[in-house]
Amino acid sequence: MIYHLFDLLKDCDFPGQGLMNYLSFRAMLATVISMVVSLVAGKRIIAKLQKKQIGETIRDLGLEGQMQKKGTPTMGGVIIIIAILAGVLLVCDLTNIYVRLLLLTTIWCGALGFADDYIKVFKHNKDGLSEKGKLASQLLLGLFIALAMCLNDNIVTDKLVTTIPFVKAHEFDYSWLSPFKGQFGVYCSWGIYMLMIIIVITACSNGTNLTDGMDGLSAGTSAIVGVVLGVLAYLGGNVLNADYLNIMYIPGSGEVAVFLSAFVGALIGFLWYNSYPAQVFMGDTGSLTIGGIIGVSAVLIRKELLLPILCGIFLVESLSVLLQRGYFKYTKRKYGEGKRLFRMAPLHHHYQKENPGAVIQKPAGVLPEAKIVTRFWLIGIILAVATLALLKVR
């Protein structure tokens, strides 16, 4: 709202009138606003969650410090959503198509996660929403974003081209994947591109959800990813920077950088309460929202093919679950007894210390929770730097 107020007063001459014209200033302002809102609102929301006894239900898996978390307030993702919306609504250009799609994503995924948490907490159903129902909602969001990317006239870039490292010009055309030529080949190319968008958004949302298993792990890792995507959005939205780095110029994508600045600010503020030992958990309300925003942001700025590197933590966490389940079913069918590749999945639990006396096969290199989280953050930073460095590798 501040941005649009300054726009209405653009003909007035007063000190600081032109500041809102600078993306960098609005990005910093969005970060500060969201961080402050997250810190202030977080304290009050946590108190209300404690008063209503909205606590996490914990299954005893024999891991160190696990049962001490029982009763910790959950659904703290509401803090993140409120903080993001506060920063975005105040300083973003709300007429921008990319901002509107990201706002839709935030509300959509937030509502989906809230419904899942509500069923778990208030209906006392530990499974929450059915996997099919949750997946269907994520696929529907992905389809909507895909249609918007393909059909909306305000998105003016070459719609089938995206950024990829290691190749000249850093561009990849999805039409290259079409096995057909002519008009049918064009339709096939659009279908491939839309399918990729749906997969990326769904995978990011679920990957972040699986990573949310230790205090500060998902929030800290996601903040690192948000910083890199924000930098890429800012560079891609400036024709001079895009030309220098030889990356795709995307008119209007600078607003994505402002949105992601609010996103990062909200996560940093949330980490004040979510870092070890956590005073609140984000729940699916937060994790699904975070993943959705990351996936949609990457699609909007045409950097979705960089996500396997940038979001390597989420990818490995997801793969560990898939491999664990697949190997267990395979060995059970073949040998009559299921075996596990990892002591526990997702992967972060594989390295976690067990309670004294717990009957769990102890691998080498078990670590305290805080050290696991810190090391995952460090790996996330390495992957973030590598992603940015790849922009100069051809």
N, C-alpha and C positions, 0 to 999 in steps of 0.2 A: 504493500500500500504506500510505503514511503517513496518507492521508485515512481509510482504513478502520480503521487502528489507533486513530486519535484518536476515531473514531466508537464503537469498542468501549469506549473509556475515557471516554465522555461523562459518566458519572455520577461520575467522579473529579474532585476539585477540585485542580487544580495550575496554576501560572502558564502562560498561553499556550494553555490547553486549548481555548478557543473560537476560536482563529485560523483553524482549518480550516473554520469555518462561513462564512468570508468569501470570496466568489469572487475579489475583487480581490487578496487576499493569496495565494491559491492560484495565481492567474494569474501574479503576479510570481515566486513560488517556482518555478513550472514553467519560466518563461523562464530563470531563473538556472541551474536544474539542467540543462536541455537545452543551454544555452550552455557550461557547464563541461564536460559530458560530451562535447560536440562538439569542444571545444578539446583535451581530454586524450586522448580516444579517437582523434581525428583524427591526431595526431602519430604514434601507434603504428600505426594502420592504413596511413597513407601510407608509413611505413618498411617495412611488410610487403609492400605493393603494389610498392614499388621493388625489394625483395629478390627477389620472384617475377617481376619484370620484366613486370608487368601494365601496359603502357604504351599510350597512344593511338596508333592508326595514322592518319597524316595524309596526305590527298591534296593535292598541290601545286596550288593554285588561283591562285598568283601574288600572294597577299596578304601584306602586311607582317607579319613576325614569325610567320608561320604555321608554317614548317618548324622553327623553334626549339622549338615545342611538341611535336614528335615525341618519343615516349617518356615524356611526362608521365603519371604514374599516372592511370588512370581507374577507374570503378566506385566513386568516392568517395561516391556516394549512400548507400552503406552507413553512412557516418558520420552522415548526416542521419537515417536511419531509426533507428539505435541511440539517437541523442540524443532524438528525438521519443518513442520508446517509454519511455526512462528517465524523462523528465519526466511523461508521461501516466500510466504505471503507478504512479508514486509519489504523485501529488497529485490525480488525477482520480477522480471517482465512477464506478467501473467497472460499476456496475449501471445507469447511464444509457444509454438506447437510442442516443442520438446519439454518445456516446463509443464504444460498441461498433461502430457503423457506420463511424466514422472509423478505428478500429483495423483493421477488416476491409479498408477501402480502402487503408490504409498497407501492410499485409502483401500484399494482392492486387497492387497496382500495383508494389510493391517487388519481388515475386517475378517479375512480368512483365518489368520492366526488367532485373533481374539475369540472367534467362534470355537476354534479348537481348544484353546485354553479354558474357555468358559465351560465347555462340556467336561473337561478333565477335573476342574476345580469345583464347580457348583453341582454338576450332575454325578460327580464321583465315578466317572468312567475314564479309567486311566488311558484308554486307547484314543479318546477324543474323536475327532472326525474320522470317518473311514478313509483309508488310503486312496480308494478310488474317487471318493468325493473331493478330497484335497487335490489329487492329481488333475481331476477334471477341471477344477477351478483355475489351476495354474495353466493348464493347456488353453483354456478359454481366454485368459489374459494374454498369453503368448500369441494366440490367433488374432486378437484385437490389435495388438501392437504391430504384428506383421501386416495386417490389412492397412493400418495407418501409414506404415513405412512405404507400402507399395502404391497406395491410392491418394494420399493426401498431397495436394498441390503445393502446400507450404514447405514440403520437404523437397528441395530443388536439386540435390546432388544426383549423380548417376546412381540409380537405386539398386543396381545389382553389383556394385563395386564396393569392396571393403579393404581394410589395411591388413597387410601380412608382412612379417619380417623375412629377411634373407633373399628377397627378390628385388630386381630393379624396379624402381618407382614405388615399391612397397604396396602394390595394388594387386588384388585378386578379384577376378570377375566370375560370379557364380554361374554365368552362362557357359563357362568352360566345362562345367560338370554335366551339362545337358547332352544326352546321347543323340538328340534329334536336331534337325535343322528346320529352317522355315518358321512359320507361325506356330506350329505345334511345339517346336523347340523353344520359342519365346515363352509360351505358357509353362513348359516344363522347367525353364530357368526360374520363373517366378515361384513355381511350386517348391523348388529346391531351396530358394532363399527364404521363403516363408517357413518351411520346415525347420531350417537352421535357426531362425529367430525363436520359434516355439521351443526347440530343444535347449537353446542357450538360457532362456528365461526360466524354464522349468528346472534345469540342472543347477543353476545358480541358487534358486530359491531353496531347493532341497539340500544342496551342498552346504549352505550356510546353516541350515537347520541341524544337520548332522554334526557340524563343528561346534555347535553350542552345547558343550558338555563339561566345561571347566570355567572357573571364575575368570572372566575377562578375555577368554580365548577368542570367541567369535567377534566381540565388539572391537578388540584391539586389532585383530587381523583384518576385519572389514574396514576399519579406519585407514589402514595402510593402503588397501586397495582403492578406497575412495579418494585418497590424495592423488594417486597415480592417474586414475580416470579423470579427475578434475584438471590435472595438468594437461593431459592429452586433449580434453575438451577445450581448454583455453587456447592451446596452440593451434588446434584444428579450426577454431573459430576466427583466427586472425590470418588473413591472406599472406602476410609477409612471413610470419612464423611457419605457416604450413609450407610455403614455397621453399624456405631455407632448409627445413627438415625433410622435405620431399614427402610429405604426408598429405592426405586428402583434405582440401579446404571445404568446410561444411558451414555455410552461412547460418548464423543464428545459434550455432552450437555452443557459443560462449556462455549462454544462459545455463547450459548444463553444468558448467564449472561453478557457477554461483549456487545452483541447487546442491551440487556435491559438497561445496564448502559448508553449507548448512548441515548436510548429512554427516560430515566429519566432525563438525562442532558438537552435534547432538551425541555422537558416539563417545567423544572425549568426555563430555559432561556425564554421560551415563557410566563411563568407566570409573568415575569418582566413587560410585556406589557399588559397581559390579566387580571391581578388582578384588583380589584375594585378601581376606575372606569376604565373599560377596554379601552385601546387605539386601540385594534384590537380584532376581533372575529375569532375563528378558522374556523367556517363554517363547512360544511360537508366534506370539504377537510381534515380537521384535525380530526373531530370526528369519521368518518368512518375508517380512517387510524389507529387511536389509538385503537378503538375497535377490528379491525382486528388483529393488532399486539398482543394484550392481549389474544385474543382467540386462535390464532395459537401458541403463545408461551406456553400457558397452555397445549395444545394438544401435542406439541413436547416433553415437559418434563414430560408428563403423570400425570398432576395435574389438568385435566379439571373438575374432580368431586369435587375439592375444591373451584371452582369458585362461587357456590351459597353463600358460606361464605365470601370469599375474595372480591368478587364483589357484595356484598349485596346491596350497594347503587344503582348500575346499575339494579339489579334484582327488587328492590322495585320500582324504577322509572318506569321500563317497566310494572310491574304488575299494577301500579296505572293507567297507560294509558289504559291497557286492561280492567281493572275493570270499569273504568269510561265509556268507550265506551259500554261495554257489559251491564252495569246497565242502562245506558241512553236508549239504544235500547229496553231493556226488559220493562222498565217502560212506554216507549212511546207506545209500542205495547199493553201493558196490561191496562194502564190507559188513553191513548190518549195524555199524556203529559210526556215528558222525564224528569227524575230527575237525580241528580248527587250525587255520593258518596263523592266527594271532591269538594271544591270550584273551583279548577282548577287543571288540570293534564298537565304535569308530577307533581309529588308530591311536588317538591321544590316550585312551584308556589302557592300551597295550603297555605303555611305559609307566603307568601309575603304580605307586607303592600300594601294597595290600595291608589290611589291618593285621596286627600281630596275631598269629594263630590261624589266620584264614587259610583254608585249604585250596590254594591256587598254585598252579605251576609257575614258579618264579623265574622269569627270564633275566638275562644279564641286562644291566643298565636301567633298572627301575628307578624312578625319580619322584621327588615331591611334586605336588600339583603346580605350585608356583613356578618351579624351574621348568617344567614342561611348557607352561604357557609362555614364559619368557623366551624359550628357545624357538617355539613356533612363531612368535612375533619376529624374532631375528631372521628366521628363514623367510618369513613374509617380506621383510625389508630387502633381503637379498634378491628375492624374486621380483620385487618392485623395481629395484635398480636395474636388474637384467632386462626387464620389459622396456624401460626407457632407453637403455643402451642399445637395444636391438633396432631402434629407429635409425641408427647410423650404420647398421650392418646390411650390406647388399651383396 
